[in-house]
Structure formats: structure tokens, C-alpha cells
Amino acid sequence: MTREPGSGGGPDARAVLLAAGLADLAVSTVGSGLGLLRGLLRRSDAAGLASDAERDLEARGRLALDRYMSPPPAHLELLARHVAARRAADGG
């Protein structure tokens, strides 16, 4: 599920990534957001900040989904694949 931002994926996939990123952000920064948000809304470059925030939320969503949705690869399986690849490269 790890891809670069803006690389394919339809609107549904982006919506899921944005929602997961928003949920992860909300869980990690519940208490300190209001004062910061008020300050950001007074800035003149709000459109640029919104664009940056969208990219950040999409990246956070991707990381959150990768962290919670995909199990880590089995260590012994990785070792076995490495040995098989090495044997194939050595010709035997």
C-alpha cells in the first residue's frame, strides 16, 4: 500500500488515505489544535497551507494504513527467500 503521493489511485483511494490521515492526526494531536488553527486561518497564504495540509494528511493516511492494515513480513520467510535468491544467483 506504500506509494508516492499523486501516483495513481482513484478518488476513493485518496478519500480513504485522507480520512485515515485525518483520523491519525486527530488521535495524536487532540488537545493542541485549536490555538494553532486560529493562527493559521489569519494567514494570507491559507491556500498554500491547505494544499500542504492535504498532502501531509494523505501521507499520514498512507502511513497509518500501512501501519495498521498490512502485517509485517515473516522474518523466516524473508530469510528463506534471500537464501533461495542467493542459491539461484550462484547457479545451484
PyMOL Python script that loads the backbone (N, CA, C, O; Angstrom):
from pymol import cmd

cmd.read_pdbstr("""\
ATOM      1  N   MET A   1       0.819  -1.193   0.000  1.00  0.00           N
ATOM      2  CA  MET A   1       0.000   0.000   0.000  1.00  0.00           C
ATOM      3  C   MET A   1       0.857   1.249   0.000  1.00  0.00           C
ATOM      4  O   MET A   1       0.328   2.360   0.017  1.00  0.00           O
ATOM      5  N   THR A   2       2.184   1.087  -0.019  1.00  0.00           N
ATOM      6  CA  THR A   2       3.062   2.247   0.002  1.00  0.00           C
ATOM      7  C   THR A   2       3.286   2.733  -1.415  1.00  0.00           C
ATOM      8  O   THR A   2       3.871   2.027  -2.237  1.00  0.00           O
ATOM      9  N   ARG A   3       2.820   3.941  -1.700  1.00  0.00           N
ATOM     10  CA  ARG A   3       3.018   4.577  -2.994  1.00  0.00           C
ATOM     11  C   ARG A   3       3.344   6.028  -2.758  1.00  0.00           C
ATOM     12  O   ARG A   3       3.103   6.566  -1.678  1.00  0.00           O
ATOM     13  N   GLU A   4       3.895   6.660  -3.779  1.00  0.00           N
ATOM     14  CA  GLU A   4       4.207   8.077  -3.695  1.00  0.00           C
ATOM     15  C   GLU A   4       2.925   8.889  -3.820  1.00  0.00           C
ATOM     16  O   GLU A   4       1.995   8.454  -4.500  1.00  0.00           O
ATOM     17  N   PRO A   5       2.848  10.066  -3.177  1.00  0.00           N
ATOM     18  CA  PRO A   5       1.670  10.921  -3.304  1.00  0.00           C
ATOM     19  C   PRO A   5       1.429  11.291  -4.756  1.00  0.00           C
ATOM     20  O   PRO A   5       2.358  11.632  -5.488  1.00  0.00           O
ATOM     21  N   GLY A   6       0.172  11.218  -5.161  1.00  0.00           N
ATOM     22  CA  GLY A   6      -0.200  11.598  -6.509  1.00  0.00           C
ATOM     23  C   GLY A   6       0.071  10.521  -7.538  1.00  0.00           C
ATOM     24  O   GLY A   6      -0.070  10.787  -8.732  1.00  0.00           O
ATOM     25  N   SER A   7       0.452   9.316  -7.135  1.00  0.00           N
ATOM     26  CA  SER A   7       0.759   8.269  -8.100  1.00  0.00           C
ATOM     27  C   SER A   7      -0.430   7.325  -8.231  1.00  0.00           C
ATOM     28  O   SER A   7      -0.546   6.346  -7.495  1.00  0.00           O
ATOM     29  N   GLY A   8      -1.302   7.632  -9.171  1.00  0.00           N
ATOM     30  CA  GLY A   8      -2.429   6.763  -9.433  1.00  0.00           C
ATOM     31  C   GLY A   8      -3.426   6.763  -8.300  1.00  0.00           C
ATOM     32  O   GLY A   8      -3.478   7.693  -7.495  1.00  0.00           O
ATOM     33  N   GLY A   9      -4.215   5.709  -8.247  1.00  0.00           N
ATOM     34  CA  GLY A   9      -5.231   5.634  -7.211  1.00  0.00           C
ATOM     35  C   GLY A   9      -6.361   6.583  -7.520  1.00  0.00           C
ATOM     36  O   GLY A   9      -6.141   7.763  -7.792  1.00  0.00           O
ATOM     37  N   GLY A  10      -7.557   6.072  -7.479  1.00  0.00           N
ATOM     38  CA  GLY A  10      -8.706   6.892  -7.805  1.00  0.00           C
ATOM     39  C   GLY A  10      -9.125   7.784  -6.658  1.00  0.00           C
ATOM     40  O   GLY A  10      -8.471   7.838  -5.616  1.00  0.00           O
ATOM     41  N   PRO A  11     -10.221   8.478  -6.866  1.00  0.00           N
ATOM     42  CA  PRO A  11     -10.724   9.370  -5.810  1.00  0.00           C
ATOM     43  C   PRO A  11     -11.092   8.613  -4.541  1.00  0.00           C
ATOM     44  O   PRO A  11     -10.963   9.147  -3.439  1.00  0.00           O
ATOM     45  N   ASP A  12     -11.552   7.368  -4.690  1.00  0.00           N
ATOM     46  CA  ASP A  12     -11.901   6.586  -3.498  1.00  0.00           C
ATOM     47  C   ASP A  12     -10.671   6.275  -2.661  1.00  0.00           C
ATOM     48  O   ASP A  12     -10.705   6.365  -1.433  1.00  0.00           O
ATOM     49  N   ALA A  13      -9.577   5.907  -3.335  1.00  0.00           N
ATOM     50  CA  ALA A  13      -8.343   5.600  -2.609  1.00  0.00           C
ATOM     51  C   ALA A  13      -7.810   6.848  -1.918  1.00  0.00           C
ATOM     52  O   ALA A  13      -7.355   6.778  -0.777  1.00  0.00           O
ATOM     53  N   ARG A  14      -7.863   7.996  -2.601  1.00  0.00           N
ATOM     54  CA  ARG A  14      -7.407   9.246  -1.984  1.00  0.00           C
ATOM     55  C   ARG A  14      -8.285   9.605  -0.800  1.00  0.00           C
ATOM     56  O   ARG A  14      -7.785  10.072   0.223  1.00  0.00           O
ATOM     57  N   ALA A  15      -9.601   9.391  -0.927  1.00  0.00           N
ATOM     58  CA  ALA A  15     -10.508   9.709   0.170  1.00  0.00           C
ATOM     59  C   ALA A  15     -10.204   8.852   1.389  1.00  0.00           C
ATOM     60  O   ALA A  15     -10.235   9.342   2.518  1.00  0.00           O
ATOM     61  N   VAL A  16      -9.909   7.569   1.168  1.00  0.00           N
ATOM     62  CA  VAL A  16      -9.566   6.676   2.277  1.00  0.00           C
ATOM     63  C   VAL A  16      -8.265   7.131   2.924  1.00  0.00           C
ATOM     64  O   VAL A  16      -8.158   7.167   4.150  1.00  0.00           O
ATOM     65  N   LEU A  17      -7.266   7.481   2.097  1.00  0.00           N
ATOM     66  CA  LEU A  17      -5.993   7.942   2.644  1.00  0.00           C
ATOM     67  C   LEU A  17      -6.161   9.235   3.426  1.00  0.00           C
ATOM     68  O   LEU A  17      -5.594   9.389   4.508  1.00  0.00           O
ATOM     69  N   LEU A  18      -6.935  10.160   2.884  1.00  0.00           N
ATOM     70  CA  LEU A  18      -7.157  11.429   3.582  1.00  0.00           C
ATOM     71  C   LEU A  18      -7.898  11.209   4.899  1.00  0.00           C
ATOM     72  O   LEU A  18      -7.565  11.821   5.913  1.00  0.00           O
ATOM     73  N   ALA A  19      -8.904  10.334   4.881  1.00  0.00           N
ATOM     74  CA  ALA A  19      -9.664  10.057   6.101  1.00  0.00           C
ATOM     75  C   ALA A  19      -8.792   9.384   7.151  1.00  0.00           C
ATOM     76  O   ALA A  19      -8.868   9.721   8.333  1.00  0.00           O
ATOM     77  N   ALA A  20      -7.960   8.432   6.726  1.00  0.00           N
ATOM     78  CA  ALA A  20      -7.075   7.750   7.673  1.00  0.00           C
ATOM     79  C   ALA A  20      -6.041   8.725   8.225  1.00  0.00           C
ATOM     80  O   ALA A  20      -5.715   8.681   9.411  1.00  0.00           O
ATOM     81  N   GLY A  21      -5.527   9.599   7.373  1.00  0.00           N
ATOM     82  CA  GLY A  21      -4.566  10.599   7.839  1.00  0.00           C
ATOM     83  C   GLY A  21      -5.194  11.568   8.817  1.00  0.00           C
ATOM     84  O   GLY A  21      -4.585  11.932   9.823  1.00  0.00           O
ATOM     85  N   LEU A  22      -6.406  11.982   8.522  1.00  0.00           N
ATOM     86  CA  LEU A  22      -7.113  12.891   9.413  1.00  0.00           C
ATOM     87  C   LEU A  22      -7.390  12.230  10.755  1.00  0.00           C
ATOM     88  O   LEU A  22      -7.235  12.860  11.802  1.00  0.00           O
ATOM     89  N   ALA A  23      -7.795  10.976  10.732  1.00  0.00           N
ATOM     90  CA  ALA A  23      -8.055  10.257  11.985  1.00  0.00           C
ATOM     91  C   ALA A  23      -6.774  10.104  12.797  1.00  0.00           C
ATOM     92  O   ALA A  23      -6.786  10.284  14.015  1.00  0.00           O
ATOM     93  N   ASP A  24      -5.670   9.773  12.129  1.00  0.00           N
ATOM     94  CA  ASP A  24      -4.398   9.624  12.826  1.00  0.00           C
ATOM     95  C   ASP A  24      -3.946  10.949  13.420  1.00  0.00           C
ATOM     96  O   ASP A  24      -3.457  10.999  14.548  1.00  0.00           O
ATOM     97  N   LEU A  25      -4.112  12.019  12.654  1.00  0.00           N
ATOM     98  CA  LEU A  25      -3.751  13.342  13.147  1.00  0.00           C
ATOM     99  C   LEU A  25      -4.613  13.731  14.345  1.00  0.00           C
ATOM    100  O   LEU A  25      -4.102  14.282  15.320  1.00  0.00           O
ATOM    101  N   ALA A  26      -5.910  13.451  14.282  1.00  0.00           N
ATOM    102  CA  ALA A  26      -6.815  13.807  15.373  1.00  0.00           C
ATOM    103  C   ALA A  26      -6.458  13.063  16.654  1.00  0.00           C
ATOM    104  O   ALA A  26      -6.503  13.635  17.743  1.00  0.00           O
ATOM    105  N   VAL A  27      -6.104  11.788  16.522  1.00  0.00           N
ATOM    106  CA  VAL A  27      -5.757  10.995  17.696  1.00  0.00           C
ATOM    107  C   VAL A  27      -4.464  11.495  18.326  1.00  0.00           C
ATOM    108  O   VAL A  27      -4.344  11.529  19.551  1.00  0.00           O
ATOM    109  N   SER A  28      -3.504  11.881  17.504  1.00  0.00           N
ATOM    110  CA  SER A  28      -2.197  12.252  18.044  1.00  0.00           C
ATOM    111  C   SER A  28      -2.122  13.696  18.540  1.00  0.00           C
ATOM    112  O   SER A  28      -1.238  14.023  19.332  1.00  0.00           O
ATOM    113  N   THR A  29      -3.036  14.571  18.089  1.00  0.00           N
ATOM    114  CA  THR A  29      -2.932  15.985  18.476  1.00  0.00           C
ATOM    115  C   THR A  29      -4.255  16.593  18.891  1.00  0.00           C
ATOM    116  O   THR A  29      -4.551  17.730  18.520  1.00  0.00           O
ATOM    117  N   VAL A  30      -5.049  15.876  19.640  1.00  0.00           N
ATOM    118  CA  VAL A  30      -6.380  16.342  20.015  1.00  0.00           C
ATOM    119  C   VAL A  30      -6.345  17.650  20.799  1.00  0.00           C
ATOM    120  O   VAL A  30      -7.139  18.546  20.513  1.00  0.00           O
ATOM    121  N   GLY A  31      -5.467  17.787  21.763  1.00  0.00           N
ATOM    122  CA  GLY A  31      -5.519  18.919  22.674  1.00  0.00           C
ATOM    123  C   GLY A  31      -4.992  20.242  22.149  1.00  0.00           C
ATOM    124  O   GLY A  31      -5.481  21.296  22.555  1.00  0.00           O
ATOM    125  N   SER A  32      -4.004  20.217  21.254  1.00  0.00           N
ATOM    126  CA  SER A  32      -3.297  21.455  20.937  1.00  0.00           C
ATOM    127  C   SER A  32      -3.683  22.080  19.607  1.00  0.00           C
ATOM    128  O   SER A  32      -3.012  23.015  19.170  1.00  0.00           O
ATOM    129  N   GLY A  33      -4.705  21.622  18.959  1.00  0.00           N
ATOM    130  CA  GLY A  33      -5.019  22.080  17.612  1.00  0.00           C
ATOM    131  C   GLY A  33      -5.757  23.391  17.490  1.00  0.00           C
ATOM    132  O   GLY A  33      -5.555  24.096  16.502  1.00  0.00           O
ATOM    133  N   LEU A  34      -6.593  23.756  18.428  1.00  0.00           N
ATOM    134  CA  LEU A  34      -7.439  24.938  18.250  1.00  0.00           C
ATOM    135  C   LEU A  34      -6.665  26.246  18.160  1.00  0.00           C
ATOM    136  O   LEU A  34      -6.929  27.051  17.268  1.00  0.00           O
ATOM    137  N   GLY A  35      -5.737  26.470  19.045  1.00  0.00           N
ATOM    138  CA  GLY A  35      -4.953  27.709  19.000  1.00  0.00           C
ATOM    139  C   GLY A  35      -4.135  27.813  17.727  1.00  0.00           C
ATOM    140  O   GLY A  35      -4.039  28.890  17.139  1.00  0.00           O
ATOM    141  N   LEU A  36      -3.556  26.734  17.305  1.00  0.00           N
ATOM    142  CA  LEU A  36      -2.785  26.710  16.072  1.00  0.00           C
ATOM    143  C   LEU A  36      -3.676  26.975  14.860  1.00  0.00           C
ATOM    144  O   LEU A  36      -3.289  27.707  13.950  1.00  0.00           O
ATOM    145  N   LEU A  37      -4.853  26.385  14.851  1.00  0.00           N
ATOM    146  CA  LEU A  37      -5.782  26.565  13.736  1.00  0.00           C
ATOM    147  C   LEU A  37      -6.220  28.022  13.615  1.00  0.00           C
ATOM    148  O   LEU A  37      -6.305  28.545  12.504  1.00  0.00           O
ATOM    149  N   ARG A  38      -6.495  28.677  14.721  1.00  0.00           N
ATOM    150  CA  ARG A  38      -6.880  30.094  14.684  1.00  0.00           C
ATOM    151  C   ARG A  38      -5.772  30.950  14.072  1.00  0.00           C
ATOM    152  O   ARG A  38      -6.042  31.838  13.263  1.00  0.00           O
ATOM    153  N   GLY A  39      -4.556  30.686  14.453  1.00  0.00           N
ATOM    154  CA  GLY A  39      -3.424  31.425  13.905  1.00  0.00           C
ATOM    155  C   GLY A  39      -3.247  31.183  12.417  1.00  0.00           C
ATOM    156  O   GLY A  39      -2.929  32.108  11.670  1.00  0.00           O
ATOM    157  N   LEU A  40      -3.451  29.947  11.980  1.00  0.00           N
ATOM    158  CA  LEU A  40      -3.287  29.623  10.557  1.00  0.00           C
ATOM    159  C   LEU A  40      -4.373  30.253   9.696  1.00  0.00           C
ATOM    160  O   LEU A  40      -4.111  30.644   8.559  1.00  0.00           O
ATOM    161  N   LEU A  41      -5.585  30.356  10.223  1.00  0.00           N
ATOM    162  CA  LEU A  41      -6.679  30.926   9.441  1.00  0.00           C
ATOM    163  C   LEU A  41      -6.489  32.422   9.198  1.00  0.00           C
ATOM    164  O   LEU A  41      -7.072  32.969   8.262  1.00  0.00           O
ATOM    165  N   ARG A  42      -5.694  33.081  10.011  1.00  0.00           N
ATOM    166  CA  ARG A  42      -5.443  34.518   9.847  1.00  0.00           C
ATOM    167  C   ARG A  42      -4.341  34.805   8.823  1.00  0.00           C
ATOM    168  O   ARG A  42      -4.115  35.960   8.465  1.00  0.00           O
ATOM    169  N   ARG A  43      -3.669  33.781   8.362  1.00  0.00           N
ATOM    170  CA  ARG A  43      -2.559  33.977   7.429  1.00  0.00           C
ATOM    171  C   ARG A  43      -3.060  34.268   6.028  1.00  0.00           C
ATOM    172  O   ARG A  43      -4.165  33.869   5.661  1.00  0.00           O
ATOM    173  N   SER A  44      -2.247  34.965   5.244  1.00  0.00           N
ATOM    174  CA  SER A  44      -2.635  35.319   3.879  1.00  0.00           C
ATOM    175  C   SER A  44      -2.360  34.193   2.893  1.00  0.00           C
ATOM    176  O   SER A  44      -2.934  34.184   1.804  1.00  0.00           O
ATOM    177  N   ASP A  45      -1.504  33.250   3.242  1.00  0.00           N
ATOM    178  CA  ASP A  45      -1.198  32.151   2.340  1.00  0.00           C
ATOM    179  C   ASP A  45      -1.973  30.883   2.719  1.00  0.00           C
ATOM    180  O   ASP A  45      -1.424  29.781   2.705  1.00  0.00           O
ATOM    181  N   ALA A  46      -3.251  31.056   3.055  1.00  0.00           N
ATOM    182  CA  ALA A  46      -4.082  29.942   3.512  1.00  0.00           C
ATOM    183  C   ALA A  46      -4.249  28.875   2.434  1.00  0.00           C
ATOM    184  O   ALA A  46      -4.314  27.692   2.767  1.00  0.00           O
ATOM    185  N   ALA A  47      -4.320  29.247   1.152  1.00  0.00           N
ATOM    186  CA  ALA A  47      -4.490  28.260   0.083  1.00  0.00           C
ATOM    187  C   ALA A  47      -3.273  27.345   0.002  1.00  0.00           C
ATOM    188  O   ALA A  47      -3.414  26.131  -0.152  1.00  0.00           O
ATOM    189  N   GLY A  48      -2.093  27.919   0.104  1.00  0.00           N
ATOM    190  CA  GLY A  48      -0.873  27.104   0.092  1.00  0.00           C
ATOM    191  C   GLY A  48      -0.787  26.195   1.299  1.00  0.00           C
ATOM    192  O   GLY A  48      -0.369  25.042   1.193  1.00  0.00           O
ATOM    193  N   LEU A  49      -1.184  26.720   2.449  1.00  0.00           N
ATOM    194  CA  LEU A  49      -1.188  25.897   3.657  1.00  0.00           C
ATOM    195  C   LEU A  49      -2.190  24.757   3.549  1.00  0.00           C
ATOM    196  O   LEU A  49      -1.914  23.642   3.994  1.00  0.00           O
ATOM    197  N   ALA A  50      -3.350  25.029   2.962  1.00  0.00           N
ATOM    198  CA  ALA A  50      -4.359  23.976   2.783  1.00  0.00           C
ATOM    199  C   ALA A  50      -3.832  22.896   1.859  1.00  0.00           C
ATOM    200  O   ALA A  50      -4.052  21.710   2.102  1.00  0.00           O
ATOM    201  N   SER A  51      -3.138  23.292   0.802  1.00  0.00           N
ATOM    202  CA  SER A  51      -2.558  22.322  -0.121  1.00  0.00           C
ATOM    203  C   SER A  51      -1.499  21.470   0.574  1.00  0.00           C
ATOM    204  O   SER A  51      -1.464  20.251   0.406  1.00  0.00           O
ATOM    205  N   ASP A  52      -0.645  22.113   1.348  1.00  0.00           N
ATOM    206  CA  ASP A  52       0.375  21.380   2.106  1.00  0.00           C
ATOM    207  C   ASP A  52      -0.268  20.440   3.117  1.00  0.00           C
ATOM    208  O   ASP A  52       0.183  19.309   3.301  1.00  0.00           O
ATOM    209  N   ALA A  53      -1.323  20.914   3.770  1.00  0.00           N
ATOM    210  CA  ALA A  53      -2.018  20.096   4.757  1.00  0.00           C
ATOM    211  C   ALA A  53      -2.652  18.873   4.100  1.00  0.00           C
ATOM    212  O   ALA A  53      -2.636  17.784   4.675  1.00  0.00           O
ATOM    213  N   GLU A  54      -3.204  19.043   2.913  1.00  0.00           N
ATOM    214  CA  GLU A  54      -3.810  17.903   2.208  1.00  0.00           C
ATOM    215  C   GLU A  54      -2.753  16.858   1.879  1.00  0.00           C
ATOM    216  O   GLU A  54      -2.982  15.663   2.066  1.00  0.00           O
ATOM    217  N   ARG A  55      -1.593  17.301   1.388  1.00  0.00           N
ATOM    218  CA  ARG A  55      -0.516  16.351   1.081  1.00  0.00           C
ATOM    219  C   ARG A  55      -0.030  15.663   2.351  1.00  0.00           C
ATOM    220  O   ARG A  55       0.247  14.463   2.346  1.00  0.00           O
ATOM    221  N   ASP A  56       0.074  16.423   3.436  1.00  0.00           N
ATOM    222  CA  ASP A  56       0.513  15.844   4.695  1.00  0.00           C
ATOM    223  C   ASP A  56      -0.489  14.820   5.212  1.00  0.00           C
ATOM    224  O   ASP A  56      -0.104  13.753   5.689  1.00  0.00           O
ATOM    225  N   LEU A  57      -1.779  15.148   5.116  1.00  0.00           N
ATOM    226  CA  LEU A  57      -2.801  14.199   5.575  1.00  0.00           C
ATOM    227  C   LEU A  57      -2.808  12.939   4.723  1.00  0.00           C
ATOM    228  O   LEU A  57      -2.995  11.840   5.246  1.00  0.00           O
ATOM    229  N   GLU A  58      -2.607  13.083   3.426  1.00  0.00           N
ATOM    230  CA  GLU A  58      -2.559  11.914   2.553  1.00  0.00           C
ATOM    231  C   GLU A  58      -1.370  11.024   2.929  1.00  0.00           C
ATOM    232  O   GLU A  58      -1.498   9.801   2.984  1.00  0.00           O
ATOM    233  N   ALA A  59      -0.226  11.639   3.185  1.00  0.00           N
ATOM    234  CA  ALA A  59       0.956  10.867   3.587  1.00  0.00           C
ATOM    235  C   ALA A  59       0.733  10.201   4.936  1.00  0.00           C
ATOM    236  O   ALA A  59       1.094   9.040   5.127  1.00  0.00           O
ATOM    237  N   ARG A  60       0.133  10.942   5.880  1.00  0.00           N
ATOM    238  CA  ARG A  60      -0.174  10.353   7.190  1.00  0.00           C
ATOM    239  C   ARG A  60      -1.148   9.194   7.058  1.00  0.00           C
ATOM    240  O   ARG A  60      -1.012   8.176   7.737  1.00  0.00           O
ATOM    241  N   GLY A  61      -2.131   9.355   6.180  1.00  0.00           N
ATOM    242  CA  GLY A  61      -3.094   8.284   5.950  1.00  0.00           C
ATOM    243  C   GLY A  61      -2.429   7.047   5.393  1.00  0.00           C
ATOM    244  O   GLY A  61      -2.728   5.927   5.806  1.00  0.00           O
ATOM    245  N   ARG A  62      -1.517   7.257   4.444  1.00  0.00           N
ATOM    246  CA  ARG A  62      -0.791   6.127   3.860  1.00  0.00           C
ATOM    247  C   ARG A  62       0.017   5.408   4.932  1.00  0.00           C
ATOM    248  O   ARG A  62       0.010   4.179   4.999  1.00  0.00           O
ATOM    249  N   LEU A  63       0.720   6.178   5.777  1.00  0.00           N
ATOM    250  CA  LEU A  63       1.497   5.575   6.853  1.00  0.00           C
ATOM    251  C   LEU A  63       0.618   4.855   7.864  1.00  0.00           C
ATOM    252  O   LEU A  63       0.962   3.768   8.327  1.00  0.00           O
ATOM    253  N   ALA A  64      -0.515   5.458   8.207  1.00  0.00           N
ATOM    254  CA  ALA A  64      -1.424   4.830   9.175  1.00  0.00           C
ATOM    255  C   ALA A  64      -1.985   3.529   8.630  1.00  0.00           C
ATOM    256  O   ALA A  64      -2.052   2.530   9.346  1.00  0.00           O
ATOM    257  N   LEU A  65      -2.391   3.535   7.356  1.00  0.00           N
ATOM    258  CA  LEU A  65      -2.911   2.305   6.765  1.00  0.00           C
ATOM    259  C   LEU A  65      -1.831   1.251   6.666  1.00  0.00           C
ATOM    260  O   LEU A  65      -2.095   0.077   6.926  1.00  0.00           O
ATOM    261  N   ASP A  66      -0.629   1.635   6.299  1.00  0.00           N
ATOM    262  CA  ASP A  66       0.467   0.674   6.242  1.00  0.00           C
ATOM    263  C   ASP A  66       0.761   0.101   7.616  1.00  0.00           C
ATOM    264  O   ASP A  66       1.061  -1.085   7.750  1.00  0.00           O
ATOM    265  N   ARG A  67       0.674   0.943   8.634  1.00  0.00           N
ATOM    266  CA  ARG A  67       0.989   0.510   9.993  1.00  0.00           C
ATOM    267  C   ARG A  67      -0.072  -0.440  10.542  1.00  0.00           C
ATOM    268  O   ARG A  67       0.262  -1.413  11.218  1.00  0.00           O
ATOM    269  N   TYR A  68      -1.334  -0.172  10.262  1.00  0.00           N
ATOM    270  CA  TYR A  68      -2.405  -0.952  10.876  1.00  0.00           C
ATOM    271  C   TYR A  68      -3.016  -2.009   9.974  1.00  0.00           C
ATOM    272  O   TYR A  68      -3.625  -2.953  10.476  1.00  0.00           O
ATOM    273  N   MET A  69      -2.877  -1.886   8.669  1.00  0.00           N
ATOM    274  CA  MET A  69      -3.563  -2.801   7.762  1.00  0.00           C
ATOM    275  C   MET A  69      -2.669  -3.904   7.214  1.00  0.00           C
ATOM    276  O   MET A  69      -3.169  -4.989   6.920  1.00  0.00           O
ATOM    277  N   SER A  70      -1.385  -3.677   7.066  1.00  0.00           N
ATOM    278  CA  SER A  70      -0.532  -4.708   6.497  1.00  0.00           C
ATOM    279  C   SER A  70       0.330  -5.327   7.581  1.00  0.00           C
ATOM    280  O   SER A  70       1.063  -4.633   8.285  1.00  0.00           O
ATOM    281  N   PRO A  71       0.231  -6.637   7.703  1.00  0.00           N
ATOM    282  CA  PRO A  71       1.086  -7.290   8.691  1.00  0.00           C
ATOM    283  C   PRO A  71       2.536  -7.263   8.214  1.00  0.00           C
ATOM    284  O   PRO A  71       2.789  -7.301   7.010  1.00  0.00           O
ATOM    285  N   PRO A  72       3.465  -7.199   9.121  1.00  0.00           N
ATOM    286  CA  PRO A  72       4.869  -7.206   8.711  1.00  0.00           C
ATOM    287  C   PRO A  72       5.223  -8.561   8.101  1.00  0.00           C
ATOM    288  O   PRO A  72       4.629  -9.575   8.467  1.00  0.00           O
ATOM    289  N   PRO A  73       6.176  -8.592   7.183  1.00  0.00           N
ATOM    290  CA  PRO A  73       6.545  -9.868   6.575  1.00  0.00           C
ATOM    291  C   PRO A  73       7.192 -10.789   7.608  1.00  0.00           C
ATOM    292  O   PRO A  73       7.862 -10.334   8.535  1.00  0.00           O
ATOM    293  N   ALA A  74       6.978 -12.075   7.432  1.00  0.00           N
ATOM    294  CA  ALA A  74       7.544 -13.059   8.355  1.00  0.00           C
ATOM    295  C   ALA A  74       9.061 -13.088   8.197  1.00  0.00           C
ATOM    296  O   ALA A  74       9.579 -13.158   7.083  1.00  0.00           O
ATOM    297  N   HIS A  75       9.748 -13.035   9.296  1.00  0.00           N
ATOM    298  CA  HIS A  75      11.211 -12.965   9.275  1.00  0.00           C
ATOM    299  C   HIS A  75      11.823 -14.199   8.616  1.00  0.00           C
ATOM    300  O   HIS A  75      12.709 -14.073   7.771  1.00  0.00           O
ATOM    301  N   LEU A  76      11.359 -15.386   8.995  1.00  0.00           N
ATOM    302  CA  LEU A  76      11.917 -16.606   8.417  1.00  0.00           C
ATOM    303  C   LEU A  76      11.606 -16.719   6.927  1.00  0.00           C
ATOM    304  O   LEU A  76      12.414 -17.243   6.160  1.00  0.00           O
ATOM    305  N   GLU A  77      10.444 -16.231   6.519  1.00  0.00           N
ATOM    306  CA  GLU A  77      10.106 -16.233   5.101  1.00  0.00           C
ATOM    307  C   GLU A  77      11.064 -15.345   4.317  1.00  0.00           C
ATOM    308  O   GLU A  77      11.505 -15.715   3.229  1.00  0.00           O
ATOM    309  N   LEU A  78      11.384 -14.189   4.857  1.00  0.00           N
ATOM    310  CA  LEU A  78      12.345 -13.310   4.200  1.00  0.00           C
ATOM    311  C   LEU A  78      13.719 -13.959   4.098  1.00  0.00           C
ATOM    312  O   LEU A  78      14.381 -13.857   3.065  1.00  0.00           O
ATOM    313  N   LEU A  79      14.148 -14.623   5.158  1.00  0.00           N
ATOM    314  CA  LEU A  79      15.436 -15.310   5.116  1.00  0.00           C
ATOM    315  C   LEU A  79      15.436 -16.426   4.078  1.00  0.00           C
ATOM    316  O   LEU A  79      16.410 -16.589   3.344  1.00  0.00           O
ATOM    317  N   ALA A  80      14.354 -17.196   4.012  1.00  0.00           N
ATOM    318  CA  ALA A  80      14.261 -18.280   3.042  1.00  0.00           C
ATOM    319  C   ALA A  80      14.299 -17.742   1.613  1.00  0.00           C
ATOM    320  O   ALA A  80      14.942 -18.336   0.748  1.00  0.00           O
ATOM    321  N   ARG A  81      13.616 -16.623   1.355  1.00  0.00           N
ATOM    322  CA  ARG A  81      13.654 -16.027   0.017  1.00  0.00           C
ATOM    323  C   ARG A  81      15.054 -15.533  -0.322  1.00  0.00           C
ATOM    324  O   ARG A  81      15.513 -15.667  -1.456  1.00  0.00           O
ATOM    325  N   HIS A  82      15.722 -14.966   0.663  1.00  0.00           N
ATOM    326  CA  HIS A  82      17.073 -14.474   0.443  1.00  0.00           C
ATOM    327  C   HIS A  82      18.015 -15.635   0.095  1.00  0.00           C
ATOM    328  O   HIS A  82      18.825 -15.520  -0.824  1.00  0.00           O
ATOM    329  N   VAL A  83      17.911 -16.736   0.816  1.00  0.00           N
ATOM    330  CA  VAL A  83      18.750 -17.909   0.560  1.00  0.00           C
ATOM    331  C   VAL A  83      18.433 -18.483  -0.814  1.00  0.00           C
ATOM    332  O   VAL A  83      19.349 -18.841  -1.554  1.00  0.00           O
ATOM    333  N   ALA A  84      17.150 -18.576  -1.170  1.00  0.00           N
ATOM    334  CA  ALA A  84      16.775 -19.112  -2.485  1.00  0.00           C
ATOM    335  C   ALA A  84      17.306 -18.221  -3.607  1.00  0.00           C
ATOM    336  O   ALA A  84      17.779 -18.724  -4.626  1.00  0.00           O
ATOM    337  N   ALA A  85      17.230 -16.909  -3.427  1.00  0.00           N
ATOM    338  CA  ALA A  85      17.746 -15.988  -4.444  1.00  0.00           C
ATOM    339  C   ALA A  85      19.263 -16.107  -4.562  1.00  0.00           C
ATOM    340  O   ALA A  85      19.815 -16.061  -5.662  1.00  0.00           O
ATOM    341  N   ARG A  86      19.917 -16.256  -3.441  1.00  0.00           N
ATOM    342  CA  ARG A  86      21.376 -16.396  -3.455  1.00  0.00           C
ATOM    343  C   ARG A  86      21.805 -17.681  -4.137  1.00  0.00           C
ATOM    344  O   ARG A  86      22.763 -17.697  -4.909  1.00  0.00           O
ATOM    345  N   ARG A  87      21.082 -18.767  -3.845  1.00  0.00           N
ATOM    346  CA  ARG A  87      21.407 -20.043  -4.497  1.00  0.00           C
ATOM    347  C   ARG A  87      21.161 -19.974  -5.997  1.00  0.00           C
ATOM    348  O   ARG A  87      21.936 -20.517  -6.785  1.00  0.00           O
ATOM    349  N   ALA A  88      20.081 -19.305  -6.388  1.00  0.00           N
ATOM    350  CA  ALA A  88      19.795 -19.163  -7.818  1.00  0.00           C
ATOM    351  C   ALA A  88      20.866 -18.309  -8.507  1.00  0.00           C
ATOM    352  O   ALA A  88      21.231 -18.577  -9.652  1.00  0.00           O
ATOM    353  N   ALA A  89      21.359 -17.302  -7.824  1.00  0.00           N
ATOM    354  CA  ALA A  89      22.395 -16.444  -8.403  1.00  0.00           C
ATOM    355  C   ALA A  89      23.725 -17.167  -8.502  1.00  0.00           C
ATOM    356  O   ALA A  89      24.510 -16.911  -9.415  1.00  0.00           O
ATOM    357  N   ASP A  90      23.983 -18.081  -7.554  1.00  0.00           N
ATOM    358  CA  ASP A  90      25.238 -18.843  -7.567  1.00  0.00           C
ATOM    359  C   ASP A  90      25.181 -20.008  -8.545  1.00  0.00           C
ATOM    360  O   ASP A  90      26.205 -20.628  -8.832  1.00  0.00           O
ATOM    361  N   GLY A  91      23.994 -20.308  -9.057  1.00  0.00           N
ATOM    362  CA  GLY A  91      23.862 -21.386 -10.038  1.00  0.00           C
ATOM    363  C   GLY A  91      23.598 -22.748  -9.424  1.00  0.00           C
ATOM    364  O   GLY A  91      23.844 -23.772 -10.062  1.00  0.00           O
ATOM    365  N   GLY A  92      23.113 -22.778  -8.225  1.00  0.00           N
ATOM    366  CA  GLY A  92      22.899 -24.110  -7.680  1.00  0.00           C
ATOM    367  C   GLY A  92      21.925 -24.077  -6.606  1.00  0.00           C
ATOM    368  O   GLY A  92      21.615 -25.116  -6.022  1.00  0.00           O
TER     369      GLY A  92
END
""", "prot")
cmd.dss("prot")
cmd.show_as("cartoon", "prot")
cmd.util.cbc("prot")
cmd.orient("prot")
